[in-house]
Amino acid sequence: MSFHDTDLPAGAPARLTIDLTAIRDNVIRLKELAGAAEVMAVVKGDAYGHGLVPSAQAAVHGGATWLGVAQLAEAIALRDAGIETRVLSWLHAPGLDFTPGLERDIDFGVPAEWELTELAAAARRIGRPARVQLKVDTGLARNGAYGADWPRLIQAAQPLSAEGVIEVVGVFTHFAFADSPDHPTVRAQQEKFADAVRDVERAGFPIEVRHMSNSAATLTQPSAAWDMVRPGLAVYGLSPVPQLGDPASFGLRPAMTASANITVAKRIPAGQGVSYGHTYVPEKETTVVDVPAGYADGVPRAASNVGPVQVAGVRHAVSGRVCMDQFVVDVGDQQVQAGDRVVLFGPGDGGEPTAQDWADATDTISYEIVTRMSSRLPRIYEGDM
């Protein structure tokens, strides 16, 4: 569900507020860091939970000349929303109908020969060549052609290119340790990628873009920019290298705020266990509040007894287990009432916790915190694009 400004349905218990100005300005900042390279804003995973189409539009307004997605359905949704910016889709399984993507002028990331074969067949059916970017595995051991598979992939592309059913327009890879800039694999992968680029160029393909930098590399490895950088998390104002600096230190601003309103506030006596299993038991009489957001909304169950929140301007922690639709907070003797605002996380400049605070508390990464926010939470869009 998406709403703008004050269109939130009356009584909505919890919501996400997305600052589109922040997304736009983050891309402007990333363009500055990228130098002469283009910026592909990665909007996979519903734009890391921020909402695919509005976030993509804000990124384009900030100067992104490409958009990146994992799945073809995401790319199709962008085109069908009227977004004409170049789009790369890179994670597909055999048997996928590539025709809608070809018809919408989507670029395809190709890690294996089977995908070349299926793309070529689809291109023949509709009489339109597939724009292909070959993906090489330079050390992540995940998606991409590795070792001897790489020259075989290039060789398989040559006759299809000569036939006119594919156009090889790009080559790319992905870092394994970009969030640890001094790790030896960072330099090693850059060297392997340079070799892979030379392989593609020697094959005679008219390459338009060569790219390998994710958010962390965009912020810390200017030598890896090539023709284009491919930031994801940083587009939404979060730091991929929190050990090196918070978002503000990189000129970024978090775009998502998760908040709810108290449904019930009540006094309970000392010794009264709270929530399932009574894993939290107050030692004295206290006030507890019920917050209508739970793991069905994306609140990690791992936040039980540790998740930081701000209740009516005061910091507290989740008390007891996070439930499917709600959690409880012990606010002591703070004066609160039903309807008061609870902020789970936001930019942090109002004293509220951040997504990184939640990541630290639940032993995960900020990527997961924002991306796991479910579609049940309305997205309210604010700011200018």
C-alpha positions in Angstrom: 0.0 0.0 0.0 1.3 3.4 -1.0 0.1 6.8 0.1 1.3 10.3 -0.2 1.5 12.9 2.5 -1.8 12.8 4.5 -3.5 10.1 2.6 -2.9 7.5 5.3 -6.2 5.7 6.2 -7.6 6.8 9.5 -6.6 4.5 12.3 -3.7 2.8 10.5 -1.8 1.3 13.4 1.7 1.4 12.0 3.4 2.7 8.9 6.6 3.5 7.0 7.3 7.1 6.1 9.6 7.3 3.1 11.5 10.6 2.4 11.8 10.8 -1.3 13.9 14.0 -1.1 16.5 11.9 0.9 16.6 9.3 -1.8 17.1 11.9 -4.5 19.8 13.7 -2.5 21.6 10.5 -1.7 21.8 9.7 -5.4 23.2 13.2 -6.0 25.8 12.6 -3.4 26.7 9.2 -4.9 27.1 10.8 -8.3 29.6 13.2 -6.8 31.5 10.2 -5.3 31.4 8.3 -8.6 33.2 11.0 -10.5 32.8 10.5 -14.3 31.0 7.1 -13.8 27.3 6.7 -14.3 25.1 5.7 -11.3 22.8 2.6 -11.4 20.4 2.9 -8.5 19.6 -0.7 -7.3 15.9 -0.9 -6.6 15.5 -4.7 -6.1 13.5 -6.1 -3.2 10.9 -3.3 -3.5 13.7 -0.8 -3.4 15.0 -2.3 -0.2 11.5 -2.1 1.3 11.1 1.6 0.4 8.7 1.0 -2.5 9.8 0.2 -6.0 8.3 2.8 -8.3 8.4 6.0 -6.1 12.0 5.2 -5.0 13.1 4.6 -8.6 11.5 7.9 -9.7 13.3 9.7 -6.9 16.6 8.1 -7.8 16.2 9.1 -11.5 15.5 12.6 -10.4 18.7 12.5 -8.5 20.6 11.6 -11.6 20.6 7.8 -11.8 20.9 6.9 -15.5 20.3 3.2 -14.8 18.2 1.1 -12.5 19.1 -2.3 -11.3 16.8 -5.2 -10.2 17.1 -8.8 -9.4 14.0 -10.2 -11.0 12.4 -9.5 -14.3 9.0 -8.8 -12.8 10.5 -5.8 -11.0 11.9 -4.5 -14.3 8.5 -4.9 -16.0 6.8 -3.0 -13.2 9.2 -0.1 -13.7 8.5 0.0 -17.4 4.8 -0.3 -16.9 4.9 2.6 -14.5 6.3 4.8 -17.3 10.0 4.8 -16.3 12.1 4.9 -19.4 15.6 4.8 -17.8 17.7 1.9 -18.8 17.1 -1.2 -16.5 19.2 -4.2 -15.8 17.7 -7.4 -14.5 20.2 -10.1 -13.4 18.7 -13.1 -11.6 16.6 -15.5 -13.6 15.9 -19.2 -13.6 15.5 -21.6 -16.6 12.0 -21.6 -18.2 11.4 -17.9 -17.6 9.4 -16.1 -20.3 11.9 -13.4 -21.4 9.5 -12.0 -24.0 7.9 -9.3 -21.8 11.4 -8.1 -20.9 12.6 -8.0 -24.5 9.4 -6.1 -25.5 10.2 -3.5 -22.8 13.8 -3.0 -23.8 15.3 -4.5 -20.5 18.9 -5.4 -20.3 19.6 -9.0 -19.0 22.5 -10.0 -16.8 23.7 -13.4 -18.1 25.9 -15.7 -15.9 25.5 -18.9 -17.9 25.1 -20.4 -21.4 21.6 -21.7 -20.8 20.4 -18.1 -20.4 22.0 -17.0 -23.7 20.2 -19.9 -25.4 16.8 -19.1 -23.9 17.2 -15.3 -24.6 18.2 -16.0 -28.2 15.2 -18.2 -28.7 12.9 -15.5 -27.3 14.6 -12.9 -29.5 14.0 -15.0 -32.6 10.3 -15.4 -31.7 9.6 -11.7 -31.6 12.3 -10.5 -34.0 14.1 -8.3 -31.6 17.6 -8.7 -30.2 18.3 -9.2 -26.5 20.5 -6.7 -24.8 22.9 -8.7 -22.7 25.5 -8.0 -20.0 27.8 -10.9 -19.2 28.4 -11.5 -15.6 31.8 -12.9 -14.5 32.4 -14.4 -11.0 35.7 -12.9 -9.8 35.6 -14.5 -6.4 32.2 -14.4 -4.8 31.4 -17.9 -5.9 27.7 -17.0 -6.4 26.0 -15.8 -9.5 28.3 -15.4 -12.5 30.5 -17.4 -14.8 33.6 -18.8 -13.0 36.9 -20.1 -14.2 36.7 -22.1 -17.5 33.0 -21.2 -17.7 33.9 -17.6 -18.5 35.6 -18.1 -21.9 32.9 -20.6 -22.8 30.2 -18.0 -22.1 32.0 -15.5 -24.3 32.4 -18.1 -27.0 28.7 -19.0 -26.8 27.7 -15.4 -27.2 29.8 -14.8 -30.4 27.6 -16.7 -32.9 24.4 -15.4 -31.4 25.8 -11.9 -31.7 26.7 -12.5 -35.3 23.2 -13.8 -35.9 21.8 -10.6 -34.5 19.7 -12.2 -31.8 21.8 -10.8 -28.9 23.8 -7.7 -28.3 26.5 -7.9 -25.7 26.5 -4.4 -24.3 28.1 -4.8 -20.8 30.2 -6.9 -18.4 29.9 -6.9 -14.7 30.8 -8.6 -11.4 30.2 -8.3 -7.7 32.5 -7.8 -4.7 32.7 -10.3 -1.8 34.4 -8.0 0.7 33.8 -4.5 -0.4 32.6 -3.7 3.2 36.1 -4.6 4.3 38.1 -2.2 2.0 41.5 -3.5 3.1 40.7 -7.2 2.5 43.1 -8.7 -0.1 40.2 -10.0 -2.2 39.1 -6.4 -3.0 42.2 -5.7 -5.1 42.3 -9.3 -6.4 38.8 -9.0 -7.7 39.5 -5.7 -9.4 42.5 -7.4 -11.2 40.4 -10.4 -12.3 37.7 -8.1 -13.5 40.2 -6.2 -15.6 41.2 -9.4 -17.2 37.6 -10.4 -17.9 36.9 -7.0 -19.5 39.9 -7.6 -21.8 38.5 -11.0 -22.7 35.2 -9.5 -23.7 36.8 -6.6 -25.6 39.0 -9.0 -27.5 35.9 -10.9 -28.6 34.8 -7.8 -30.4 31.7 -6.9 -28.5 30.7 -3.2 -28.5 30.7 -2.8 -24.7 28.8 0.2 -23.3 29.2 -0.3 -19.6 31.6 -2.1 -17.3 30.7 -2.2 -13.6 31.5 -3.8 -10.3 31.0 -1.3 -7.4 28.3 -1.8 -4.9 27.5 0.8 -2.2 30.5 0.0 -0.1 32.9 0.2 -3.1 31.3 3.4 -4.3 32.1 4.9 -0.9 35.6 3.5 -0.4 37.0 2.3 -3.8 37.1 5.1 -6.4 39.5 3.0 -8.5 36.7 0.4 -9.0 34.2 2.8 -10.5 34.8 1.9 -14.2 31.9 3.2 -16.4 29.2 2.9 -13.7 28.7 2.3 -10.0 25.9 0.1 -8.7 24.9 1.3 -5.2 21.9 -0.1 -3.4 21.8 0.4 0.3 23.5 3.9 0.1 20.7 5.1 -2.2 18.4 4.8 0.8 20.8 6.6 3.1 22.3 3.7 5.1 25.9 3.0 5.6 27.2 -0.3 4.2 30.4 0.2 6.2 29.1 1.2 9.7 32.5 0.4 11.2 33.9 3.2 9.0 31.2 5.8 9.4 27.5 6.5 9.9 25.4 7.8 7.0 26.0 11.4 7.8 29.8 10.9 7.6 29.3 9.9 3.9 26.8 12.7 3.2 23.8 10.4 3.2 20.4 10.5 5.0 18.3 7.5 5.9 15.0 7.7 4.0 12.8 5.3 6.0 11.0 5.9 9.3 9.0 3.1 10.9 6.4 4.2 13.5 3.2 3.1 15.1 0.7 4.4 17.7 0.1 2.9 21.2 -3.1 0.9 21.3 -3.2 0.3 25.1 -1.3 1.7 28.0 -1.8 0.2 31.4 -0.2 -0.3 34.9 0.8 -3.8 35.9 2.2 -5.0 39.2 5.7 -6.3 40.0 6.2 -9.9 38.9 3.6 -9.8 36.1 5.2 -11.5 33.2 4.9 -9.8 29.8 4.0 -11.4 26.4 4.4 -15.0 25.4 6.5 -17.1 27.7 6.9 -14.3 30.2 10.5 -13.7 29.2 10.3 -10.3 30.6 9.1 -9.8 34.2 9.2 -6.3 35.8 10.6 -6.0 39.3 8.3 -3.2 40.3 4.9 -1.8 39.4 5.2 -0.2 36.0 3.4 1.0 32.8 3.5 -1.1 29.7 2.2 -0.1 26.3 1.1 -2.3 23.4 2.6 -1.4 20.0 0.7 -2.7 16.9 3.6 -4.0 14.8 5.0 -7.5 14.9 6.9 -10.0 12.8 4.0 -10.1 10.2 5.0 -6.5 9.6 8.8 -7.3 9.5 9.7 -6.6 13.1 12.3 -9.2 13.8 11.3 -11.7 16.5 15.0 -11.6 17.4 14.2 -8.1 18.7 12.5 -9.6 21.7 13.8 -7.9 24.9 16.4 -5.9 22.9 14.9 -3.9 20.1 15.3 -0.2 20.7 12.2 2.1 20.4 11.3 5.7 21.1 8.0 6.1 23.0 6.6 9.6 23.0 10.1 11.0 22.7 11.8 8.7 25.3 14.1 5.7 24.4 13.1 2.2 25.7 13.5 -1.4 24.6 11.0 -4.1 23.5 9.9 -5.9 26.7 9.2 -9.6 26.2 8.7 -11.5 22.9 7.8 -9.9 19.7 4.5 -11.3 18.5 3.0 -11.6 15.0 1.1 -8.3 15.2 2.4 -6.5 18.2 5.0 -6.1 20.9 5.1 -4.6 24.4 7.3 -1.9 25.9 7.8 -1.2 29.6 7.9 2.6 29.9 8.2 2.7 33.7 6.4 5.7 35.1 6.5 7.7 31.9 3.1 9.4 31.3 1.7 8.0 28.0 -1.6 7.1 26.5 -3.2 5.3 23.6 -2.4 7.1 20.4 1.0 8.3 21.4 3.7 7.8 18.7 6.3 5.0 18.9 9.2 5.2 16.5 11.0 2.0 15.8 13.7 3.5 13.7 14.4 6.6 11.5 17.2 8.9 10.6 18.2 9.3 14.2 18.3 13.1 14.4 15.3 13.2 16.6 16.9 10.9 19.2 15.0 7.9 17.7 16.9 4.6 17.0 18.2 3.9 13.6 18.0 0.9 11.3 21.7 0.3 12.3 20.7 0.3 15.9 18.2 -2.4 15.2 20.7 -4.4 13.2 23.2 -4.2 16.1 20.6 -5.3 18.6 19.4 -8.3 16.5 22.8 -9.3 15.2 22.1 -8.6 11.5 22.7 -5.9 9.0 20.7 -2.8 8.2 19.9 -4.1 4.7 17.7 -6.8 6.3 16.0 -4.4 8.8 14.6 -2.1 6.1 14.0 -4.8 3.4 12.0 -7.1 5.6 9.4 -4.4 6.3 6.2 -6.1 4.9 3.7 -4.9 2.5 1.1 -4.8 5.3 2.7 -1.5 6.5 1.5 1.4 4.4 4.2 3.4 2.8 3.7 7.2 3.1 5.8 9.2 0.7 7.0 12.7 1.7 9.3 15.2 0.2 10.1 16.4 -3.3 11.7 14.4 -6.1 
